[in-house]
Amino acid sequence: MTQIQQENSHRRFSEKPELLQLPGWLRKPIGKTSDISKVQKVVKQRGIHTICEEGRCPNRGECYSNQTATFLLMGATCTRSCAFCQVDKGHAPMPLDLQEPDKVAESVQLLGLKYVVLTSVARDDLPDHGASWFVQVMNTIRQRNPQTQVEVLTPDFWGGSSGDQGQAERVKTVVEASPACFNHNVETVRRLQGPVRRGAKYERSLRVLKLVKTFNPKVPTKSGLMLGHGETKTELIEALEDLRAVECDRLTLGQYMRPSLAHLPVQKYWTPEEFERLGAIAREMGFSHVRSGPLVRSSYHAGETDEP
């Protein structure tokens, strides 16, 4: 990127753009109150978290009714400060709750969940960044719920003096636990990584997905992008090509919706028709499982696949 391009990119995010009106296709009913309140009650009583609630996902009612939920591990405070994310940020996350694996497994059992996604805040403060904690929770869920499939949506596991080697070891730790799918989101196109994903790197994220296939080619990999940060269609297609180059199998494309005035403003609302066309392009490129729509999120219909 030239100096002029960098200055233009910075200017787009530092200026105050005109606030865009929320289009009608993004106004979705929250779902059955009974489905939502049941999950909220169970997780609140146990002091655990779901990204469905922390991130105010618009699909949580639908997912709960389909016996799917995404648990947020290792507390609700992230050591990163991505400019699009609603999860609380700070450099003093809470100590690990040693009862969390049992609490999550019990919740899965009580709610009758058939497919579970485990995600987490970034825990750069932990020696292994939480990789072994993912495994511990996965194993505990399986002990109590042997029929439940468990997908992981991990941070990039990078950091500290160990650098790339440490990242590889952490990814391997999780892969060896045989998740139903290993998800790591690139979130946006290469050019916008800096302003959108503070503390993350595009190539580093691609490397996570490549490492998964290196350690176990049979584990499906997935990634996702949130549209609306100022990316172009050409840049999106380039990102999809980069994902396929590291053998990423599954893809989610959704619309970025500004959580508050403290977060990045929306540069564009992509239409349902544009999402449909992008989804068709992704399938032609070889992604075996594609969910593309304004309200799609990382775990949307996670338990379903398009494979025959």
Residue frames relative to the residue before (quaternion, step in Angstrom):
aa qw qx qy qz dx dy dz
M 1.0000 0.0000 0.0000 0.0000 0.00 0.00 0.00
T 0.4005 -0.7210 0.5098 0.2446 3.60 -0.82 0.99
Q 0.6720 -0.4869 0.3606 0.4258 3.56 -1.31 0.28
I 0.6357 0.5290 -0.3310 0.4545 3.61 0.99 -0.78
Q 0.6522 0.5091 -0.3132 0.4662 3.58 0.96 -0.88
Q 0.6465 0.5186 -0.3187 0.4599 3.57 1.00 -0.83
E 0.6591 0.5010 -0.3130 0.4654 3.58 0.98 -0.84
N 0.6478 0.5126 -0.3185 0.4648 3.58 1.01 -0.78
S 0.6394 0.5236 -0.3200 0.4633 3.55 1.02 -0.85
H 0.6557 0.5026 -0.3096 0.4707 3.58 0.94 -0.88
R 0.6508 0.5348 -0.3214 0.4327 3.57 0.95 -0.88
R 0.6206 0.5637 -0.3507 0.4173 3.60 1.00 -0.76
F 0.7420 0.4006 -0.2227 0.4893 3.55 1.04 -0.75
S 0.6779 0.4896 -0.3087 0.4533 3.62 1.13 -0.38
E 0.6280 0.5104 -0.3430 0.4769 3.59 1.15 -0.49
K 0.4474 -0.6751 0.5125 0.2853 3.55 -1.23 0.42
P 0.1973 -0.8064 0.5445 0.1199 3.62 -0.22 1.18
E 0.6240 -0.5104 0.4243 0.4124 3.53 -1.27 0.29
L 0.4544 -0.6859 0.4929 0.2832 3.57 -0.88 0.93
L 0.3140 -0.7646 0.5373 0.1674 3.55 -0.78 1.06
Q 0.4533 -0.6831 0.5035 0.2728 3.55 -0.99 0.84
L 0.4948 -0.6638 0.4732 0.3010 3.56 -0.95 0.89
P 0.3615 -0.7522 0.5048 0.2205 3.60 -0.63 1.07
G 0.6713 -0.5483 0.3405 0.3645 3.53 -1.22 0.59
W 0.6531 0.5423 -0.3362 0.4079 3.61 1.00 -0.70
L 0.6588 0.4885 -0.3225 0.4727 3.61 1.24 -0.15
R 0.5760 0.5499 -0.3871 0.4648 3.58 1.27 0.07
K 0.0635 0.8243 -0.5488 0.1238 3.53 -0.16 1.35
P 0.5222 -0.6137 0.4782 0.3493 3.61 -1.01 0.75
I 0.5297 -0.6769 0.4151 0.2983 3.57 -0.95 0.86
G 0.5714 -0.5925 0.3906 0.4123 3.61 1.15 -0.42
K 0.7309 -0.4137 0.3012 0.4516 3.55 -1.30 -0.06
T 0.4675 -0.6936 0.4774 0.2692 3.54 -0.78 1.06
S 0.6304 0.5543 -0.3395 0.4244 3.58 1.02 -0.76
D 0.6472 0.5155 -0.3202 0.4612 3.59 0.97 -0.83
I 0.6861 0.4866 -0.2822 0.4613 3.57 0.93 -0.91
S 0.6892 0.4926 -0.2967 0.4409 3.57 0.83 -0.96
K 0.6074 0.5590 -0.3580 0.4363 3.61 1.05 -0.66
V 0.6809 0.4689 -0.2839 0.4857 3.56 0.89 -0.94
Q 0.6442 0.5313 -0.3248 0.4441 3.57 0.89 -0.90
K 0.6532 0.5233 -0.3138 0.4484 3.57 0.96 -0.85
V 0.6727 0.5077 -0.2983 0.4481 3.57 0.89 -0.95
V 0.7178 0.4435 -0.2713 0.4631 3.59 0.80 -0.95
K 0.6352 0.5343 -0.3346 0.4462 3.59 1.04 -0.70
Q 0.6451 0.5310 -0.3203 0.4464 3.56 0.96 -0.85
R 0.7462 0.3948 -0.2067 0.4946 3.58 1.10 -0.68
G 0.4424 -0.7306 0.4370 0.2821 3.57 1.24 0.03
I 0.5031 0.6130 -0.4523 0.4081 3.57 1.07 0.73
H 0.3845 -0.7414 0.5162 0.1900 3.56 -1.28 0.14
T 0.1443 -0.7317 0.6510 0.1412 3.54 -1.29 0.42
I 0.4945 -0.6358 0.4936 0.3280 3.56 -1.08 0.68
C 0.5061 0.6479 -0.4082 0.3968 3.57 1.26 -0.44
E 0.7417 0.3757 -0.2044 0.5167 3.56 0.98 -0.90
E 0.6636 0.5121 -0.3177 0.4432 3.61 0.85 -0.93
G 0.7555 0.3549 -0.1951 0.5150 3.58 1.05 -0.76
R 0.3593 -0.7634 0.4650 0.2683 3.58 1.34 0.07
C 0.0610 0.8410 -0.5325 0.0736 3.54 0.86 0.97
P 0.4443 -0.7175 0.4676 0.2629 3.63 -0.82 0.93
N 0.7003 0.4730 -0.2663 0.4636 3.60 1.23 -0.33
R 0.3902 0.7789 -0.4558 0.1823 3.58 1.20 -0.07
G 0.6233 0.5382 -0.3514 0.4454 3.59 1.01 -0.67
E 0.6542 0.5141 -0.2989 0.4672 3.56 1.00 -0.88
C 0.6728 0.4955 -0.2978 0.4617 3.57 0.93 -0.92
Y 0.6401 0.5265 -0.3314 0.4508 3.59 0.94 -0.85
S 0.6760 0.4910 -0.3010 0.4597 3.57 0.94 -0.86
N 0.6853 0.4452 -0.2694 0.5095 3.59 1.24 -0.47
Q 0.4932 -0.7019 0.3890 0.3357 3.56 1.34 0.38
T 0.5418 0.5597 -0.4204 0.4653 3.53 0.99 1.00
A 0.1042 0.7808 -0.6126 0.0650 3.58 -1.06 0.74
T 0.2871 -0.7470 0.5769 0.1634 3.55 -1.26 0.49
F 0.2106 -0.8012 0.5537 0.0844 3.55 -0.54 1.22
L 0.2896 -0.7420 0.5862 0.1480 3.54 -1.04 0.91
L 0.2026 -0.8308 0.5138 0.0693 3.55 -0.36 1.28
M 0.8330 0.2982 -0.2008 0.4207 3.50 -1.43 0.33
G 0.7424 -0.4044 0.2205 0.4865 3.56 1.03 0.76
A 0.4750 -0.6830 0.4891 0.2620 3.53 -1.34 0.02
T 0.6105 0.5159 -0.3613 0.4802 3.59 1.24 0.41
C 0.2351 -0.8067 0.5345 0.0912 3.56 -0.66 1.17
T 0.4237 -0.7053 0.5087 0.2536 3.57 -1.08 0.71
R 0.6249 0.4690 -0.3456 0.5197 3.60 1.30 0.01
S 0.2540 -0.7734 0.5606 0.1519 3.59 -1.26 0.15
C 0.0175 0.8244 -0.5631 0.0551 3.57 0.73 1.08
A 0.4799 -0.7404 0.4104 0.2303 3.54 -0.85 1.06
F 0.6784 0.4832 -0.2918 0.4702 3.60 1.26 -0.09
C 0.6617 0.5870 -0.2754 0.3763 3.56 1.21 -0.61
Q 0.4169 -0.7371 0.4894 0.2080 3.54 -1.05 0.86
V 0.5060 0.6559 -0.4293 0.3598 3.59 1.19 -0.35
D 0.5737 -0.6092 0.4244 0.3460 3.59 -1.03 0.82
K 0.2049 -0.7894 0.5728 0.0827 3.56 -1.07 0.81
G 0.2755 0.7536 -0.5676 0.1845 3.56 -1.09 0.64
H 0.4520 -0.7003 0.4884 0.2582 3.54 -1.24 0.30
A 0.6895 0.4041 -0.2863 0.5285 3.58 1.26 0.30
P 0.0254 -0.8289 0.5587 -0.0121 3.60 0.49 1.17
M 0.6065 -0.5768 0.4110 0.3614 3.54 -1.22 0.51
P 0.5816 -0.5467 0.4519 0.3981 3.60 -1.20 0.41
L 0.5999 -0.5670 0.4152 0.3822 3.56 -1.15 0.55
D 0.3681 -0.6880 0.5821 0.2289 3.54 -1.10 0.80
L 0.3469 -0.7837 0.4762 0.1967 3.58 -0.30 1.23
Q 0.6623 0.4871 -0.3053 0.4805 3.59 1.23 -0.32
E 0.4178 0.7506 -0.4484 0.2470 3.59 1.25 -0.15
P 0.6390 0.5187 -0.3648 0.4353 3.68 0.80 -0.75
D 0.6800 0.4710 -0.2944 0.4786 3.60 0.92 -0.85
K 0.6410 0.5297 -0.3287 0.4478 3.59 0.99 -0.78
V 0.6617 0.4902 -0.3059 0.4778 3.58 0.96 -0.86
A 0.6590 0.5106 -0.3127 0.4552 3.59 0.89 -0.90
E 0.6466 0.5107 -0.3124 0.4728 3.58 1.00 -0.81
S 0.6423 0.5237 -0.3181 0.4604 3.58 1.01 -0.82
V 0.6225 0.5360 -0.3308 0.4646 3.57 1.00 -0.82
Q 0.6678 0.5015 -0.2921 0.4661 3.55 0.96 -0.88
L 0.6848 0.4932 -0.2911 0.4505 3.60 0.84 -0.96
L 0.7265 0.4252 -0.2340 0.4865 3.58 1.02 -0.78
G 0.3903 -0.7497 0.4597 0.2726 3.58 1.26 -0.15
L 0.2482 0.8076 -0.5023 0.1838 3.55 1.07 0.70
K 0.2912 -0.7746 0.5445 0.1373 3.56 -0.92 0.96
Y 0.7777 0.1270 -0.0589 0.6128 3.55 1.20 -0.54
V 0.0634 -0.8124 0.5790 -0.0280 3.55 -0.73 1.12
V 0.1642 -0.7449 0.6367 0.1128 3.54 -1.07 0.78
L 0.1673 -0.7691 0.6118 0.0784 3.54 -0.91 0.99
T 0.0459 0.7707 -0.6340 0.0436 3.55 -0.75 1.06
S 0.1631 -0.7945 0.5750 0.1075 3.58 -1.22 -0.03
V 0.5301 -0.5178 0.5350 0.4057 3.47 -1.36 0.13
A 0.5380 -0.5657 0.4824 0.3974 3.59 -1.22 0.28
R 0.0883 -0.7956 0.5988 0.0254 3.57 -0.83 1.00
D 0.0629 -0.8359 0.5451 -0.0131 3.54 0.44 1.27
D 0.5969 0.5940 -0.3496 0.4107 3.57 1.27 -0.32
L 0.6479 0.5184 -0.3204 0.4569 3.60 1.20 -0.40
P 0.6222 -0.5811 0.3664 0.3754 3.63 -1.02 0.72
D 0.7931 0.2230 -0.1333 0.5509 3.61 0.91 -0.80
H 0.4983 -0.6970 0.3904 0.3369 3.57 1.31 0.42
G 0.6951 -0.5006 0.2679 0.4411 3.58 1.18 0.46
A 0.3707 0.7540 -0.4825 0.2477 3.61 1.22 0.08
S 0.6951 0.4619 -0.2869 0.4703 3.60 0.84 -0.91
W 0.5954 0.5624 -0.3668 0.4412 3.60 1.16 -0.51
F 0.5827 0.5533 -0.3615 0.4729 3.58 1.07 -0.73
V 0.6802 0.4991 -0.2885 0.4528 3.57 0.85 -1.01
Q 0.6567 0.5222 -0.3166 0.4426 3.56 0.91 -0.88
V 0.6677 0.4804 -0.3003 0.4829 3.59 0.96 -0.84
M 0.6207 0.5437 -0.3394 0.4516 3.59 0.98 -0.80
N 0.6953 0.4821 -0.2815 0.4527 3.57 0.81 -1.00
T 0.6523 0.5130 -0.3185 0.4581 3.58 0.99 -0.77
I 0.6173 0.5303 -0.3409 0.4706 3.58 1.02 -0.75
R 0.6894 0.4966 -0.2850 0.4437 3.57 0.86 -0.96
Q 0.6110 0.5552 -0.3568 0.4372 3.58 1.05 -0.64
R 0.7547 0.3694 -0.1977 0.5049 3.57 0.98 -0.85
N 0.7911 0.1968 -0.0758 0.5741 3.58 1.17 -0.58
P 0.0904 -0.8673 0.4859 0.0592 3.60 0.56 1.12
Q 0.6799 0.4876 -0.2992 0.4587 3.60 1.14 -0.44
T 0.5782 0.6041 -0.3689 0.4057 3.59 1.26 -0.23
Q 0.3037 -0.7397 0.5739 0.1766 3.56 -0.91 0.95
V 0.1783 -0.8020 0.5663 0.0651 3.56 -1.01 0.84
E 0.1259 -0.7652 0.6305 0.0329 3.54 -0.78 1.15
V 0.2190 -0.7657 0.5851 0.1533 3.59 -1.14 0.55
L 0.1065 -0.7379 0.6641 0.0567 3.52 -1.19 0.74
T 0.0390 -0.8758 0.4795 -0.0407 3.55 0.08 1.33
P 0.5131 -0.5503 0.5291 0.3925 3.55 -1.33 0.15
D 0.6805 -0.5266 0.3158 0.3998 3.60 -1.22 0.03
F 0.3562 -0.7796 0.4594 0.2327 3.63 1.31 -0.07
W 0.5179 0.6429 -0.4246 0.3716 3.58 1.13 0.46
G 0.5188 0.6541 -0.4691 0.2881 3.55 -1.15 0.54
G 0.7067 0.4450 -0.3392 0.4330 3.50 -1.31 0.25
S 0.7290 -0.4481 0.3045 0.4184 3.54 -1.32 0.05
S 0.6152 0.5788 -0.3461 0.4083 3.60 1.20 -0.48
G 0.2242 -0.8376 0.4804 0.1317 3.60 1.24 -0.34
D 0.8569 -0.0584 0.0684 0.5076 3.56 -0.97 -0.97
Q 0.6430 0.5315 -0.3340 0.4388 3.57 0.97 -0.82
G 0.6474 0.5141 -0.3153 0.4660 3.56 0.99 -0.80
Q 0.6255 0.5370 -0.3328 0.4578 3.55 1.02 -0.81
A 0.6583 0.5159 -0.3097 0.4524 3.58 0.89 -0.92
E 0.6645 0.5071 -0.3099 0.4530 3.59 0.90 -0.88
R 0.6677 0.5038 -0.3016 0.4576 3.57 0.99 -0.81
V 0.6352 0.5087 -0.3252 0.4816 3.58 0.98 -0.81
K 0.6470 0.5289 -0.3170 0.4486 3.58 0.94 -0.89
T 0.6052 0.5683 -0.3494 0.4344 3.59 1.00 -0.80
V 0.7064 0.4476 -0.2604 0.4826 3.58 0.89 -0.93
V 0.6407 0.5372 -0.3290 0.4388 3.59 0.93 -0.86
E 0.6602 0.5296 -0.3110 0.4323 3.59 0.96 -0.83
A 0.6193 0.5200 -0.3454 0.4762 3.59 1.27 -0.21
S 0.3833 -0.7869 0.4217 0.2370 3.59 1.37 0.15
P 0.0313 0.8017 -0.5942 0.0569 3.61 0.45 1.13
A 0.5994 -0.5643 0.4240 0.3775 3.57 -1.21 0.48
C 0.7660 -0.0737 0.0484 0.6367 3.56 1.22 -0.56
F 0.2297 -0.7507 0.6029 0.1419 3.58 -1.10 0.71
N 0.0594 -0.8224 0.5649 -0.0306 3.54 -0.45 1.29
H 0.1261 0.7423 -0.6549 0.0647 3.53 -1.07 0.82
N 0.2918 -0.8112 0.4890 0.1326 3.56 -0.61 1.15
V 0.3413 -0.7023 0.5823 0.2263 3.56 -1.04 0.80
E 0.3370 -0.8178 0.4023 0.2362 3.57 1.39 -0.32
T 0.8041 -0.1075 0.0955 0.5769 3.61 0.84 -0.87
V 0.6837 -0.4941 0.3436 0.4127 3.58 -1.30 0.13
R 0.7331 -0.4546 0.2827 0.4195 3.54 -1.28 0.40
R 0.6876 0.5229 -0.2974 0.4067 3.61 0.76 -1.05
L 0.7661 0.3989 -0.1949 0.4647 3.59 1.00 -0.77
Q 0.3488 0.7664 -0.4863 0.2332 3.60 1.21 0.13
G 0.6561 0.5580 -0.3187 0.3958 3.59 0.87 -0.95
P 0.7624 0.3746 -0.2269 0.4763 3.61 0.60 -1.05
V 0.7042 0.4690 -0.2712 0.4589 3.61 1.08 -0.63
R 0.8096 0.1966 -0.0665 0.5490 3.59 0.84 -1.01
R 0.1074 -0.8271 0.5502 0.0414 3.57 0.32 1.20
G 0.7945 0.2598 -0.2126 0.5060 3.55 -0.74 1.06
A 0.6904 0.4198 -0.2780 0.5194 3.59 1.25 -0.13
K 0.2187 -0.7631 0.5961 0.1205 3.55 -1.27 0.43
Y 0.5695 -0.6260 0.4241 0.3224 3.56 -1.01 0.88
E 0.7020 0.4599 -0.2779 0.4674 3.58 0.75 -1.02
R 0.6144 0.5562 -0.3406 0.4440 3.55 1.08 -0.71
S 0.6618 0.4970 -0.2994 0.4747 3.57 1.03 -0.80
L 0.6302 0.5163 -0.3326 0.4751 3.56 1.00 -0.79
R 0.6323 0.5490 -0.3292 0.4364 3.56 1.05 -0.75
V 0.5792 0.5721 -0.3780 0.4410 3.60 1.06 -0.66
L 0.6999 0.4719 -0.2701 0.4632 3.56 0.82 -1.03
K 0.6383 0.5200 -0.3231 0.4666 3.58 1.05 -0.75
L 0.6408 0.5354 -0.3237 0.4449 3.58 0.99 -0.81
V 0.5996 0.5680 -0.3632 0.4312 3.57 1.00 -0.78
K 0.6982 0.4653 -0.2660 0.4746 3.57 0.86 -0.98
T 0.5994 0.5555 -0.3566 0.4526 3.57 1.14 -0.58
F 0.7275 0.4365 -0.2338 0.4749 3.56 0.93 -0.93
N 0.7928 -0.0888 0.0651 0.5995 3.60 1.09 -0.67
P 0.2768 -0.8075 0.4985 0.1508 3.61 -0.10 1.26
K 0.6348 0.5660 -0.3292 0.4103 3.59 1.18 -0.44
V 0.5826 0.5639 -0.3841 0.4417 3.60 1.22 -0.29
P 0.3847 -0.7221 0.5191 0.2473 3.63 -0.64 1.03
T 0.1859 -0.7703 0.6000 0.1102 3.56 -1.08 0.75
K 0.0969 -0.7949 0.5988 0.0125 3.53 -1.17 0.69
S 0.0111 0.7803 -0.6253 -0.0083 3.55 -1.19 0.55
G 0.1534 -0.8097 0.5623 0.0688 3.55 -1.23 0.36
L 0.1920 -0.7529 0.6186 0.1166 3.50 -1.33 0.46
M 0.2681 -0.7233 0.6148 0.1643 3.52 -1.21 0.71
L 0.2538 -0.8022 0.5282 0.1143 3.56 -0.52 1.20
G 0.6155 0.5746 -0.4097 0.3508 3.53 -1.21 0.56
H 0.5550 0.6223 -0.3842 0.3963 3.58 1.28 0.16
G 0.6824 -0.4634 0.2944 0.4826 3.58 1.27 0.00
E 0.4153 0.7136 -0.4621 0.3237 3.56 1.28 0.24
T 0.3607 -0.7011 0.5661 0.2407 3.56 -1.26 0.43
K 0.6551 -0.4972 0.3829 0.4208 3.55 -1.27 0.30
T 0.6269 0.5414 -0.3340 0.4498 3.58 0.99 -0.81
E 0.6658 0.4952 -0.3020 0.4694 3.57 0.94 -0.86
L 0.6253 0.5351 -0.3385 0.4562 3.59 1.03 -0.73
I 0.6643 0.4981 -0.3058 0.4660 3.56 0.89 -0.90
E 0.6186 0.5313 -0.3376 0.4702 3.59 1.06 -0.72
A 0.6444 0.5123 -0.3209 0.4683 3.59 1.01 -0.78
L 0.6440 0.5084 -0.3228 0.4718 3.59 0.99 -0.78
E 0.6270 0.5250 -0.3311 0.4709 3.58 1.04 -0.74
D 0.6401 0.5215 -0.3224 0.4630 3.57 1.01 -0.81
L 0.6513 0.5100 -0.3129 0.4667 3.59 1.01 -0.78
R 0.6652 0.4841 -0.3118 0.4754 3.58 0.94 -0.79
A 0.6048 0.5733 -0.3546 0.4240 3.59 1.13 -0.62
V 0.7172 0.3488 -0.2424 0.5525 3.60 1.20 -0.44
E 0.5546 -0.6773 0.3432 0.3404 3.56 1.28 0.61
C 0.2329 0.7633 -0.5591 0.2249 3.57 1.03 0.77
D 0.3381 -0.7981 0.4769 0.1459 3.56 -0.74 1.13
R 0.8204 0.2088 -0.0431 0.5306 3.55 0.91 -0.98
L 0.1365 -0.8170 0.5602 0.0041 3.54 -1.12 0.72
T 0.0588 -0.7566 0.6476 0.0684 3.53 -1.17 0.70
L 0.0669 -0.7685 0.6361 0.0169 3.56 -1.04 0.87
G 0.1061 0.8064 -0.5725 0.1030 3.58 -0.71 1.05
Q 0.5618 -0.6068 0.4535 0.3326 3.54 -1.32 0.25
Y 0.4003 -0.6757 0.5655 0.2519 3.56 -0.98 0.87
M 0.0529 -0.7775 0.6266 0.0043 3.55 -0.93 0.98
R 0.4525 -0.7351 0.4410 0.2459 3.55 -0.53 1.21
P 0.3599 -0.7682 0.4842 0.2142 3.63 -0.54 1.10
S 0.7912 -0.0826 0.0904 0.5991 3.59 1.08 -0.72
L 0.6682 -0.4984 0.3626 0.4167 3.57 -1.28 0.14
A 0.6026 0.5581 -0.3562 0.4455 3.59 1.25 -0.27
H 0.6558 0.4946 -0.3055 0.4817 3.59 1.27 -0.21
L 0.7002 -0.4576 0.3340 0.4345 3.56 -1.29 0.25
P 0.4462 -0.6814 0.5038 0.2878 3.60 -0.99 0.75
V 0.5188 -0.6077 0.4950 0.3414 3.56 -1.22 0.47
Q 0.2989 -0.7652 0.5479 0.1576 3.56 -0.84 1.02
K 0.8000 -0.0477 0.0600 0.5951 3.57 1.15 -0.63
Y 0.2496 -0.7124 0.6297 0.1836 3.53 -1.18 0.66
W 0.2738 -0.7643 0.5659 0.1436 3.54 -0.51 1.22
T 0.4503 -0.7171 0.4694 0.2503 3.58 -0.94 0.90
P 0.6479 -0.5038 0.3840 0.4230 3.61 -1.20 0.35
E 0.6366 0.5328 -0.3326 0.4474 3.58 1.03 -0.73
E 0.6443 0.5088 -0.3201 0.4728 3.58 1.03 -0.76
F 0.6330 0.5148 -0.3284 0.4759 3.57 1.03 -0.76
E 0.6362 0.5325 -0.3296 0.4506 3.58 0.99 -0.80
R 0.6659 0.4923 -0.3076 0.4687 3.58 0.96 -0.84
L 0.6457 0.5116 -0.3236 0.4655 3.58 0.99 -0.79
G 0.6279 0.5346 -0.3293 0.4600 3.58 1.05 -0.75
A 0.6438 0.5159 -0.3170 0.4678 3.57 1.03 -0.81
I 0.6294 0.5260 -0.3296 0.4674 3.58 1.02 -0.80
A 0.6551 0.5247 -0.3115 0.4454 3.57 0.94 -0.91
R 0.6531 0.5027 -0.3187 0.4683 3.60 0.95 -0.80
E 0.6400 0.5200 -0.3239 0.4638 3.58 1.03 -0.77
M 0.6542 0.5179 -0.3017 0.4612 3.58 1.16 -0.63
G 0.6467 -0.5724 0.3056 0.4010 3.57 1.24 -0.15
F 0.4206 0.6689 -0.5036 0.3494 3.62 1.19 0.14
S 0.3629 -0.7735 0.4846 0.1878 3.58 -0.76 1.03
H 0.7711 0.1754 -0.0743 0.6075 3.59 1.21 -0.43
V 0.0720 0.8162 -0.5629 0.1083 3.60 -0.42 1.20
R 0.0040 -0.7462 0.6657 0.0007 3.53 -0.98 0.94
S 0.0865 0.8109 -0.5633 0.1331 3.57 -0.44 1.24
G 0.4074 0.6841 -0.5156 0.3166 3.58 -0.50 1.19
P 0.6922 -0.5126 0.3023 0.4082 3.58 -1.12 0.51
L 0.7777 0.3414 -0.1777 0.4971 3.60 0.94 -0.82
V 0.4094 0.7072 -0.4790 0.3205 3.59 1.24 0.21
R 0.0641 -0.7687 0.6360 0.0249 3.54 -1.08 0.86
S 0.7735 -0.4152 0.2198 0.4254 3.59 -1.28 0.31
S 0.7831 0.3278 -0.1636 0.5025 3.57 0.97 -0.83
Y 0.3674 0.7563 -0.4788 0.2526 3.59 1.25 0.17
H 0.8327 -0.0628 -0.0226 0.5498 3.57 -0.69 1.17
A 0.1473 0.8458 -0.5011 0.1086 3.56 1.10 0.73
G 0.6907 0.5014 -0.2863 0.4353 3.58 1.02 -0.71
E 0.6357 0.5021 -0.3302 0.4845 3.57 1.28 -0.10
T 0.1023 -0.7806 0.6111 0.0821 3.57 -1.12 0.57
D 0.4395 -0.6890 0.5152 0.2583 3.51 -1.28 0.45
E 0.4736 0.6828 -0.4434 0.3360 3.55 1.29 -0.10
P 0.5140 -0.6419 0.4604 0.3343 3.61 -1.02 0.71
